[in-house]
């Protein structure tokens, strides 16, 4: 390369309004899908689970396309709420951002582990093993828990997450007979066992994550 070329000013990347608009529309479409799915699972769980069973997807697509955006809601809203209402508790902004990223990654990993657990426990509850179906149960059942993270914008509303946990058990209970072929009379104990085990695993994972940050 000649000296003249080296001295030539580099062209600055131009702001692409069309691309930005397309990305915004895609983000809006995804958010609509997430809230529509959550509403459908709470209002007409059997119909929604039947639709989910028929959908063609993969585990990576579920985790990246559906779980990852949802998993970002609680830590991001928690950080914003903390900065507004209790900035001293947040401490260093840099460390807080790192904590948000770590929490987000751990949350996605927890959903994947939840799917593995659902599949592993299938035999004990006379259900069929199915890797993809188990991951669908994990991803969509945990939707209310992630959405309840919106209430972290106002910390005094943390207790709303308890209702989200109950909604998670209910949604899972309705989905297990459809996707995992669990007997109706064993579906509730199946969902409860998975939820308790997931809660324990979550406590351990988040404790390790807090030590890392």
C-alpha positions as CSV (number, residue, x, y, z in Angstrom):
1,X,0.0,0.0,0.0
2,X,1.4,3.4,-1.0
3,X,1.9,6.4,1.4
4,X,-0.8,8.3,-0.5
5,X,-3.3,5.6,0.2
6,X,-2.4,5.4,3.8
7,X,-2.9,9.2,4.2
8,X,-6.3,9.1,2.6
9,X,-9.1,9.6,5.1
10,X,-11.2,6.4,5.7
11,X,-14.8,6.7,4.9
12,X,-16.9,6.6,8.0
13,X,-19.6,4.0,8.2
14,X,-22.9,5.6,7.4
15,X,-26.0,5.2,9.5
16,X,-28.3,2.8,7.8
17,X,-31.8,3.9,8.7
18,X,-33.4,1.0,6.8
19,X,-31.4,-1.5,8.6
20,X,-32.1,0.1,12.0
21,X,-35.8,0.2,11.2
22,X,-35.7,-3.5,10.2
23,X,-34.0,-4.5,13.4
24,X,-36.5,-2.4,15.5
25,X,-39.4,-4.1,13.7
26,X,-37.8,-7.5,14.3
27,X,-37.3,-6.8,18.0
28,X,-40.9,-5.6,18.2
29,X,-42.2,-8.7,16.5
30,X,-40.2,-11.0,18.9
31,X,-41.6,-9.1,21.9
32,X,-45.1,-9.5,20.6
33,X,-44.6,-13.2,20.1
34,X,-43.3,-13.6,23.6
35,X,-46.2,-11.7,25.3
36,X,-48.7,-13.5,23.1
37,X,-47.3,-16.8,24.0
38,X,-47.3,-16.0,27.7
39,X,-50.9,-14.9,27.5
40,X,-51.9,-18.0,25.5
41,X,-50.2,-20.3,28.0
42,X,-52.1,-18.7,30.9
43,X,-55.5,-18.3,29.2
44,X,-55.7,-21.4,27.0
45,X,-52.8,-23.6,28.1
46,X,-54.0,-26.8,26.3
47,X,-54.5,-25.0,23.0
48,X,-51.1,-23.2,23.3
49,X,-49.2,-26.4,24.2
50,X,-50.8,-28.2,21.2
51,X,-49.5,-25.5,19.0
52,X,-46.1,-25.6,20.6
53,X,-45.9,-29.4,20.1
54,X,-46.5,-29.0,16.4
55,X,-43.9,-26.3,15.9
56,X,-40.6,-27.3,14.1
57,X,-37.6,-25.9,16.0
58,X,-34.3,-26.8,17.5
59,X,-32.8,-26.5,21.0
60,X,-30.3,-23.8,20.0
61,X,-33.1,-21.8,18.4
62,X,-35.2,-22.0,21.5
63,X,-32.4,-20.9,23.8
64,X,-31.1,-18.1,21.6
65,X,-34.2,-16.9,19.9
66,X,-36.7,-17.2,22.8
67,X,-35.0,-17.8,26.2
68,X,-32.1,-15.4,25.8
69,X,-34.1,-12.2,25.3
70,X,-36.5,-13.2,28.1
71,X,-33.6,-14.0,30.5
72,X,-32.2,-10.5,30.1
73,X,-35.4,-8.9,31.6
74,X,-34.8,-9.6,35.3
75,X,-31.1,-8.6,35.6
76,X,-31.5,-5.5,33.4
77,X,-34.7,-4.3,35.1
78,X,-33.1,-5.1,38.5
79,X,-30.1,-2.9,37.6
80,X,-32.3,0.0,36.4
81,X,-34.5,-0.3,39.5
82,X,-31.5,-0.3,41.7
83,X,-30.0,2.7,40.1
84,X,-33.2,4.7,40.5
85,X,-34.2,3.7,44.0
86,X,-31.0,2.5,45.7
87,X,-27.9,3.5,43.9
88,X,-25.7,2.9,46.9
89,X,-26.7,-0.8,46.9
90,X,-25.7,-1.1,43.3
91,X,-22.2,0.1,43.9
92,X,-19.8,0.2,41.0
93,X,-21.6,0.5,37.7
94,X,-19.0,-1.6,35.9
95,X,-19.3,-4.4,38.4
96,X,-23.1,-4.2,38.2
97,X,-23.0,-4.6,34.4
98,X,-20.8,-7.6,34.7
99,X,-23.2,-9.1,37.3
100,X,-26.1,-8.5,34.8
101,X,-24.2,-10.3,32.0
102,X,-23.2,-13.2,34.3
103,X,-26.8,-13.5,35.6
104,X,-28.2,-13.5,32.1
105,X,-25.8,-16.3,31.0
106,X,-26.6,-18.4,34.1
107,X,-30.3,-18.0,33.6
108,X,-30.1,-19.3,30.0
109,X,-28.0,-22.2,31.2
110,X,-30.5,-22.9,34.0
111,X,-33.3,-23.2,31.4
112,X,-31.2,-25.7,29.5
113,X,-30.5,-27.7,32.6
114,X,-34.2,-27.6,33.5
115,X,-34.9,-29.2,30.1
116,X,-32.4,-31.9,30.8
117,X,-34.0,-32.5,34.2
118,X,-37.5,-32.8,32.8
119,X,-36.2,-35.4,30.3
120,X,-34.3,-37.3,33.0
121,X,-37.3,-37.6,35.3
122,X,-39.7,-38.7,32.6
123,X,-39.3,-42.4,33.4
124,X,-40.1,-41.9,37.1
125,X,-43.5,-40.4,36.2
126,X,-44.4,-42.8,33.4
127,X,-43.7,-40.2,30.7
128,X,-41.9,-40.5,27.4
129,X,-38.4,-39.2,27.0
130,X,-38.0,-36.5,24.3
131,X,-35.1,-34.1,24.3
132,X,-36.8,-31.4,22.2
133,X,-40.1,-31.6,24.0
134,X,-38.4,-31.3,27.4
135,X,-36.6,-28.2,26.3
136,X,-39.9,-26.7,25.0
137,X,-41.5,-27.4,28.4
138,X,-38.5,-25.7,30.1
139,X,-38.4,-22.7,27.8
140,X,-42.1,-21.8,27.7
141,X,-42.9,-22.8,31.3
142,X,-40.4,-20.3,32.7
143,X,-41.8,-17.4,30.7
144,X,-43.8,-15.9,33.6
145,X,-40.8,-16.0,35.9
146,X,-38.7,-14.0,33.4
147,X,-41.5,-11.6,32.7
148,X,-42.0,-10.9,36.4
149,X,-38.6,-9.4,36.3
150,X,-40.3,-6.3,34.9
151,X,-41.5,-5.6,38.4
152,X,-37.9,-5.2,39.5
153,X,-38.1,-1.7,38.1
154,X,-39.8,-1.0,41.4
155,X,-38.0,-3.2,44.0
156,X,-40.9,-3.2,46.5
157,X,-42.8,-5.3,44.1
158,X,-40.3,-8.3,44.3
159,X,-43.0,-10.5,45.9
160,X,-44.9,-10.6,42.5
161,X,-42.4,-13.2,41.4
162,X,-44.0,-15.7,43.9
163,X,-47.1,-15.6,41.7
164,X,-44.9,-16.1,38.6
165,X,-43.5,-19.2,40.2
166,X,-47.0,-20.6,40.8
167,X,-47.9,-19.8,37.2
168,X,-44.8,-21.6,36.0
169,X,-45.8,-24.8,37.9
170,X,-49.4,-24.5,36.5
171,X,-48.2,-24.1,32.9
172,X,-45.7,-26.9,33.2
173,X,-48.4,-29.1,34.7
174,X,-50.7,-28.5,31.7
175,X,-47.9,-29.1,29.2
176,X,-46.3,-32.3,30.5
177,X,-49.2,-34.6,29.4
178,X,-49.2,-33.0,25.9
179,X,-45.5,-32.9,25.2
180,X,-44.0,-35.6,27.4
181,X,-47.1,-37.9,27.4
182,X,-47.2,-37.9,31.2
183,X,-50.3,-39.4,32.8
184,X,-52.7,-36.6,33.9
185,X,-52.7,-37.9,37.5
186,X,-48.9,-37.7,37.8
187,X,-48.4,-34.4,35.9
188,X,-48.7,-32.2,38.9
189,X,-46.2,-34.1,41.1
190,X,-43.9,-34.2,38.0
191,X,-44.1,-30.4,37.6
192,X,-43.6,-29.9,41.4
193,X,-40.6,-32.2,41.5
194,X,-39.0,-30.4,38.5
195,X,-39.6,-27.0,40.0
196,X,-38.1,-27.8,43.4
197,X,-35.1,-29.4,41.8
198,X,-34.7,-26.4,39.5
199,X,-35.0,-24.0,42.4
200,X,-32.2,-25.8,44.3
201,X,-30.0,-25.8,41.1
202,X,-30.8,-22.1,40.6
203,X,-29.7,-21.2,44.1
204,X,-26.4,-23.1,43.6
205,X,-25.7,-21.6,40.2
206,X,-26.5,-18.0,41.2
207,X,-24.4,-18.4,44.3
208,X,-21.4,-19.6,42.2
209,X,-22.1,-16.7,39.8
210,X,-22.1,-14.1,42.6
211,X,-18.7,-15.5,43.7
212,X,-17.3,-15.1,40.2
213,X,-18.3,-11.4,40.1
